[in-house]
């Protein structure tokens, strides 16, 4: 069972606001470890036990590597919801792909969060 997914970010506040605004996330109180200069938010999502941890540590952020997870997928419940959120995100200036049916039968679109992490929006 996956309990949470951790993502390194440079701007905790902007990323937290993005997930709260567009995915109805609820953040815990900011955790900080002054000795390690580490801070993070755990985000919870409606109807999901899996949480997203947004993490920041100044000396690590510029050294972020591109290896690892390719994307995080959010199930929105319907094709209409995928299309509506994709349109809303595009109008807000986020880089999105148009909703489409993939070769393996999924209906999906993608969007980059404020740090360029790829999110898949699916049914």
C-alpha positions in Angstrom: 0.0 0.0 0.0 1.3 3.4 -0.9 1.0 5.9 2.0 2.5 9.0 0.3 4.6 10.3 -2.6 7.4 12.7 -1.9 8.3 15.5 -4.3 11.2 18.0 -4.0 10.1 21.5 -4.8 11.7 25.0 -4.8 8.6 26.9 -3.8 6.5 25.2 -1.1 3.9 27.9 -0.9 3.2 28.0 -4.7 3.0 24.2 -4.9 0.8 23.9 -1.9 -1.6 26.5 -3.3 -1.6 24.8 -6.7 -2.7 21.5 -5.2 -5.2 23.1 -2.8 -6.8 25.2 -5.6 -7.0 22.6 -8.4 -7.2 19.2 -6.5 -9.0 20.2 -3.3 -5.9 19.2 -1.2 -5.8 19.9 2.5 -2.3 20.7 3.9 -1.0 20.0 7.4 0.9 22.6 9.3 4.3 23.3 7.8 7.0 21.0 9.3 10.4 22.4 9.6 13.7 21.0 10.8 16.0 24.0 11.3 19.1 21.9 11.8 18.8 20.3 8.4 17.1 23.3 6.8 14.3 21.0 5.7 10.6 21.9 5.4 7.6 20.0 4.1 3.8 19.9 3.8 1.8 16.7 3.7 -1.3 17.1 1.4 -4.4 15.0 1.8 -6.9 14.6 -1.0 -10.7 13.8 -0.9 -11.5 10.1 -1.0 -7.9 9.0 -1.0 -5.6 7.6 1.6 -2.5 8.4 -0.4 -0.9 11.7 0.5 1.6 14.0 -1.3 4.6 15.3 0.6 6.0 18.6 -0.8 9.6 18.9 0.4 12.2 21.7 0.3 15.8 21.8 1.4 17.7 24.8 -0.1 21.0 23.0 -0.9 19.2 20.1 -2.6 16.7 21.9 -4.8 19.1 23.0 -7.5 20.6 19.5 -7.7 17.2 17.9 -8.4 17.7 15.0 -10.9 15.1 13.9 -13.5 15.3 10.2 -12.7 12.4 8.7 -10.7 8.7 8.8 -11.1 7.4 9.9 -14.5 4.1 11.3 -13.3 1.5 11.2 -10.6 -2.0 10.4 -11.8 -5.2 11.9 -10.3 -8.5 10.1 -10.9 -11.2 12.8 -11.4 -14.1 10.4 -11.8 -15.4 11.3 -15.3 -14.3 12.4 -18.8 -16.2 15.6 -18.2 -14.2 16.4 -15.0 -10.9 15.7 -16.9 -11.9 18.1 -19.7 -13.2 20.8 -17.3 -10.1 20.8 -15.0 -7.8 20.7 -18.0 -9.5 23.8 -19.5 -9.4 25.6 -16.1 -5.7 24.9 -15.7 -4.9 26.0 -19.3 -6.8 29.2 -18.7 -4.8 29.8 -15.6 -1.6 29.6 -17.6 -0.4 26.1 -16.8 1.1 23.9 -19.5 -1.4 21.2 -20.4 -2.1 18.7 -23.1 -5.5 18.3 -24.6 -7.7 15.5 -23.2 -7.5 12.4 -25.4 -8.1 8.7 -25.5 -4.9 6.8 -25.4 -4.1 3.7 -27.3 -4.7 1.5 -24.3 -8.1 3.0 -23.7 -7.5 5.6 -21.0 -9.0 9.1 -21.2 -6.4 11.6 -20.0 -4.7 14.9 -20.1 -1.5 16.1 -18.5 -0.5 19.3 -16.7 2.7 20.5 -15.2 2.6 21.8 -11.6 4.5 25.0 -10.7 7.8 23.1 -10.5 7.4 21.3 -13.8 6.3 17.9 -12.3 4.0 16.1 -14.6 0.5 15.2 -13.5 -1.8 13.0 -15.3 -5.6 13.8 -15.1 -7.6 10.7 -15.8 -11.1 9.2 -15.2 
